[in-house]
Amino acid sequence: MLGFALRYAAAGLAVMPLHTPTAGGCSCRGRAECTSPGKHPRLRHGVWEASTDARLIRSWWRRWPTANIGLATGGTLDVCDVDSDSGLLAVLDALGTARAAGPTVRTGHGWHLWFAPTGLPSRIGFLPGVDWRGCGGSVVAPPSLHAGGRRYHFTQPWSPGGELPPCPPALRQLATPRQHPVTAAAADVADLDRYAQAALEGEIARILAAPRPVVRRGERVSGGGRNNAVNIAAFKLGQLAAAGALDEAAVRARLTDAALAAGLNLEEARRTIASGWRAGLRHPRP
């Protein structure tokens, strides 16, 4: 795995070590309860620590020799993340072509289509079963191991010295976050991006201000409110993300940092954020 990680880094793709699927679920502390086995970073700050530094990468894989390989998106590549056959057909139909023009990765159940960076943020579900991995996002790279037992592999080759194809205009238009009119409840907000950023900062502040558990003589007498605050924050921000107003990867990273600062452990924080986020996506703001 180290050799592949160094090859990506030499081509300018920022690399990070990911956890690995195991017979019990995942190599992380969540193990069988992990909701994304083999797909999340081993590094505390995740994608923000991804690097092309060969010495650093060697030190990571000396510590975790079987680590899956993660690539940061948005800097030197963007990825159209397709989860199903129907999703792939929808993308190809939108492009009016029988196959993608550039490198294509077969994942556990879908495909990653690699493109030159667009500057777009990550976006969830811009087509059914199709996500965009852009600024602040990440993807799993070949030959990482999927939880289903299959290794990620290229079905259309990637050349370290070659240029990635530009994102076709039709696909870029679909992946671009929609613009929404300002509602009466937010009439003083000049634009949605500023409103979304303010919402994020407000939820972060509430997490940090949440009461901590009260322990007396070694026994917990009050559960505190940290977990609930994180869940509610993830739900509310997931609602905004469903409307295309927030970058999932960047927001999750901020929520995770806030949860850790409030005293939750990493796996507890991730599970709570994932649960709240999924619920928010299912109930977008009107």
C-alpha positions as CSV (number, residue, x, y, z in Angstrom):
1,M,0.0,0.0,0.0
2,L,2.9,2.4,0.7
3,G,4.1,2.1,-2.8
4,F,0.7,3.2,-4.2
5,A,0.4,6.0,-1.7
6,L,3.8,7.4,-2.7
7,R,2.9,7.1,-6.4
8,Y,-0.2,9.2,-5.8
9,A,1.8,11.7,-3.8
10,A,4.5,12.0,-6.4
11,A,1.7,13.0,-8.9
12,G,0.6,15.8,-6.6
13,L,-2.4,14.0,-5.0
14,A,-2.6,14.6,-1.3
15,V,-2.7,11.3,0.6
16,M,-3.9,10.2,4.0
17,P,-4.2,6.8,5.7
18,L,-7.6,5.4,6.3
19,H,-8.9,2.6,8.5
20,T,-9.2,-0.9,7.1
21,P,-12.1,-3.3,6.9
22,T,-11.7,-6.3,9.2
23,A,-13.6,-9.5,9.9
24,G,-15.2,-7.7,12.8
25,G,-16.2,-4.6,10.8
26,C,-13.5,-1.9,10.9
27,S,-10.0,-1.4,12.4
28,C,-11.4,1.7,14.3
29,R,-12.6,1.6,17.8
30,G,-16.2,1.3,16.6
31,R,-15.4,-2.1,15.0
32,A,-18.8,-3.8,14.2
33,E,-20.7,-0.6,14.9
34,C,-18.7,1.5,12.4
35,T,-21.0,3.0,9.7
36,S,-18.1,3.4,7.1
37,P,-15.6,0.6,7.6
38,G,-12.4,1.3,5.8
39,K,-13.4,4.7,4.5
40,H,-12.6,7.1,7.3
41,P,-9.2,8.7,8.3
42,R,-6.9,7.4,10.9
43,L,-5.6,10.9,11.4
44,R,-7.4,13.1,14.0
45,H,-8.0,16.0,11.5
46,G,-8.7,13.8,8.6
47,V,-8.5,15.3,5.1
48,W,-7.0,18.5,6.5
49,E,-3.8,16.5,7.3
50,A,-3.6,14.8,3.8
51,S,-0.1,15.4,2.4
52,T,2.3,14.8,-0.5
53,D,5.3,14.7,1.8
54,A,7.0,11.3,1.1
55,R,8.7,11.2,4.5
56,L,5.4,11.8,6.3
57,I,3.6,9.2,4.2
58,R,6.3,6.6,4.9
59,S,5.9,7.2,8.6
60,W,2.1,6.7,8.4
61,W,2.4,3.4,6.6
62,R,5.2,2.2,8.9
63,R,2.7,2.7,11.7
64,W,-0.3,1.3,9.7
65,P,1.1,-0.9,6.9
66,T,-2.3,-2.2,5.8
67,A,-4.1,1.2,5.9
68,N,-6.4,2.0,3.0
69,I,-5.5,5.0,0.9
70,G,-7.5,8.2,1.0
71,L,-7.1,11.1,-1.4
72,A,-8.1,14.7,-0.7
73,T,-10.3,16.2,-3.4
74,G,-10.7,19.7,-4.6
75,G,-7.0,20.6,-5.0
76,T,-5.8,18.4,-7.8
77,L,-8.8,16.3,-8.6
78,D,-12.6,16.2,-8.2
79,V,-14.5,13.0,-8.2
80,C,-18.1,12.1,-9.2
81,D,-19.0,9.4,-6.7
82,V,-21.6,7.0,-8.1
83,D,-23.2,4.4,-5.8
84,S,-25.2,2.3,-8.2
85,D,-25.8,1.1,-11.7
86,S,-28.8,3.4,-12.1
87,G,-26.7,6.3,-10.8
88,L,-24.0,5.6,-13.4
89,L,-26.6,5.5,-16.2
90,A,-28.1,8.8,-15.0
91,V,-24.6,10.4,-15.1
92,L,-23.8,9.0,-18.6
93,D,-27.2,10.0,-19.9
94,A,-26.6,13.5,-18.6
95,L,-23.3,13.5,-20.5
96,G,-24.7,12.0,-23.6
97,T,-21.9,9.4,-23.7
98,A,-21.5,5.6,-23.2
99,R,-18.6,6.0,-20.8
100,A,-16.6,8.6,-18.9
101,A,-13.7,10.3,-20.6
102,G,-11.1,9.9,-17.8
103,P,-9.9,7.6,-15.0
104,T,-12.6,5.5,-13.6
105,V,-12.4,3.5,-10.3
106,R,-14.6,0.5,-9.5
107,T,-15.6,0.7,-5.9
108,G,-17.4,-1.8,-3.7
109,H,-20.8,-1.1,-5.3
110,G,-20.2,1.8,-7.7
111,W,-17.7,4.0,-9.5
112,H,-15.5,7.0,-9.0
113,L,-15.1,9.2,-12.1
114,W,-12.0,11.4,-11.8
115,F,-11.9,14.9,-13.2
116,A,-9.7,18.0,-13.1
117,P,-10.6,20.2,-10.1
118,T,-13.6,22.5,-10.6
119,G,-13.6,24.6,-7.4
120,L,-17.0,23.3,-6.5
121,P,-17.7,22.1,-2.9
122,S,-18.7,18.5,-2.2
123,R,-22.4,17.9,-2.7
124,I,-24.5,15.0,-1.6
125,G,-27.2,13.5,-3.9
126,F,-27.2,16.0,-6.8
127,L,-28.6,13.0,-8.7
128,P,-30.1,9.9,-7.1
129,G,-27.2,7.8,-5.8
130,V,-24.6,10.3,-7.1
131,D,-22.4,12.6,-5.0
132,W,-19.7,15.2,-5.9
133,R,-16.4,15.1,-4.0
134,G,-14.8,18.6,-4.4
135,C,-13.3,21.1,-2.1
136,G,-12.8,19.7,1.4
137,G,-13.8,16.2,0.4
138,S,-12.0,12.9,0.0
139,V,-12.3,9.5,-1.7
140,V,-10.9,6.0,-1.2
141,A,-8.2,5.2,-3.8
142,P,-7.1,1.9,-5.4
143,P,-6.0,-0.7,-4.3
144,S,-7.8,-0.1,-1.0
145,L,-10.0,-2.8,0.4
146,H,-13.7,-2.4,0.5
147,A,-15.8,-3.9,3.3
148,G,-17.4,-6.2,0.8
149,G,-14.1,-7.9,0.1
150,R,-13.4,-6.3,-3.3
151,R,-10.4,-4.0,-3.9
152,Y,-10.9,-0.7,-5.5
153,H,-9.4,-0.8,-9.0
154,F,-9.2,1.3,-12.1
155,T,-11.4,0.2,-15.0
156,Q,-10.2,3.1,-17.1
157,P,-6.5,3.8,-16.3
158,W,-5.0,6.7,-14.5
159,S,-1.5,7.9,-15.6
160,P,0.5,9.8,-13.0
161,G,2.0,12.1,-15.7
162,G,-1.3,12.7,-17.5
163,E,-3.8,15.4,-17.2
164,L,-7.3,14.7,-15.8
165,P,-10.2,15.6,-18.1
166,P,-12.2,18.7,-17.4
167,C,-15.6,18.2,-15.9
168,P,-18.1,18.4,-18.8
169,P,-20.3,21.5,-18.6
170,A,-23.5,19.4,-18.3
171,L,-22.2,17.5,-15.2
172,R,-20.7,20.6,-13.7
173,Q,-24.1,22.3,-13.9
174,L,-25.8,19.4,-12.1
175,A,-23.1,19.4,-9.4
176,T,-23.2,23.1,-8.8
177,P,-25.2,24.0,-5.6
178,R,-28.6,25.4,-6.3
179,Q,-29.3,29.0,-5.5
180,H,-32.3,29.5,-3.2
181,P,-34.3,32.7,-2.6
182,V,-34.1,34.3,0.8
183,T,-37.2,33.4,2.8
184,A,-39.2,35.9,4.9
185,A,-37.8,34.3,8.0
186,A,-34.3,35.3,6.9
187,A,-35.0,38.5,5.0
188,D,-32.0,40.2,6.5
189,V,-29.7,37.6,5.1
190,A,-27.9,38.8,2.0
191,D,-27.1,35.4,0.6
192,L,-27.5,31.7,1.4
193,D,-23.7,31.0,1.8
194,R,-23.4,33.7,4.5
195,Y,-26.5,32.3,6.3
196,A,-25.2,28.8,6.2
197,Q,-21.8,29.9,7.6
198,A,-23.6,31.7,10.4
199,A,-25.7,28.6,11.1
200,L,-22.5,26.5,11.3
201,E,-20.8,28.9,13.7
202,G,-23.9,29.0,15.9
203,E,-24.2,25.3,16.1
204,I,-20.5,25.0,16.9
205,A,-20.9,27.5,19.8
206,R,-23.9,25.5,21.2
207,I,-21.9,22.3,21.2
208,L,-19.1,23.9,23.1
209,A,-21.5,25.5,25.6
210,A,-23.4,22.2,26.2
211,P,-23.4,21.1,29.8
212,R,-21.0,18.2,30.7
213,P,-22.0,15.2,32.7
214,V,-21.9,15.7,36.5
215,V,-19.9,12.9,38.3
216,R,-20.0,12.6,42.1
217,R,-18.0,10.0,44.0
218,G,-17.3,8.2,40.8
219,E,-20.9,8.0,39.7
220,R,-22.6,10.0,37.0
221,V,-25.6,11.8,38.3
222,S,-26.3,13.9,35.2
223,G,-25.9,13.0,31.6
224,G,-25.1,16.5,30.4
225,G,-26.1,17.7,27.0
226,R,-23.1,17.3,24.7
227,N,-24.3,14.3,22.7
228,N,-27.7,15.8,22.2
229,A,-26.2,19.1,21.1
230,V,-24.0,17.4,18.6
231,N,-27.0,15.4,17.2
232,I,-29.2,18.5,16.9
233,A,-26.4,20.4,15.2
234,A,-25.7,17.7,12.7
235,F,-29.4,17.4,12.0
236,K,-29.9,21.2,11.4
237,L,-26.8,21.4,9.2
238,G,-27.7,18.3,7.3
239,Q,-31.0,20.0,6.4
240,L,-29.0,22.9,4.9
241,A,-26.7,20.5,3.1
242,A,-29.7,18.8,1.5
243,A,-30.4,22.2,-0.1
244,G,-26.8,22.4,-1.4
245,A,-25.8,25.1,1.0
246,L,-23.0,23.4,2.8
247,D,-19.9,21.3,2.1
248,E,-20.4,18.0,3.9
249,A,-16.8,17.1,4.5
250,A,-15.8,20.5,5.8
251,V,-18.9,20.7,8.1
252,R,-18.4,17.2,9.5
253,A,-14.7,18.1,10.2
254,R,-15.8,21.2,12.2
255,L,-18.5,19.3,14.1
256,T,-16.1,16.5,14.9
257,D,-13.5,19.0,16.3
258,A,-16.2,20.7,18.4
259,A,-17.5,17.4,19.7
260,L,-13.9,16.4,20.7
261,A,-13.4,19.8,22.4
262,A,-16.6,19.3,24.3
263,G,-15.3,16.0,25.7
264,L,-16.8,13.2,23.4
265,N,-14.6,10.5,22.1
266,L,-13.9,10.2,18.4
267,E,-16.1,7.2,17.7
268,E,-19.0,8.6,19.7
269,A,-18.7,11.9,17.9
270,R,-18.7,10.3,14.5
271,R,-21.7,8.1,15.2
272,T,-23.7,10.9,16.6
273,I,-22.8,13.3,13.7
274,A,-23.6,10.6,11.1
275,S,-27.0,9.8,12.6
276,G,-28.0,13.5,12.9
277,W,-26.7,14.3,9.4
278,R,-28.6,11.4,7.7
279,A,-31.8,12.6,9.4
280,G,-31.3,16.1,8.3
281,L,-30.7,15.0,4.7
282,R,-34.1,13.2,4.8
283,H,-35.8,16.3,6.1
284,P,-34.4,19.3,4.1
285,R,-35.5,22.8,4.9
286,P,-38.3,24.0,2.7
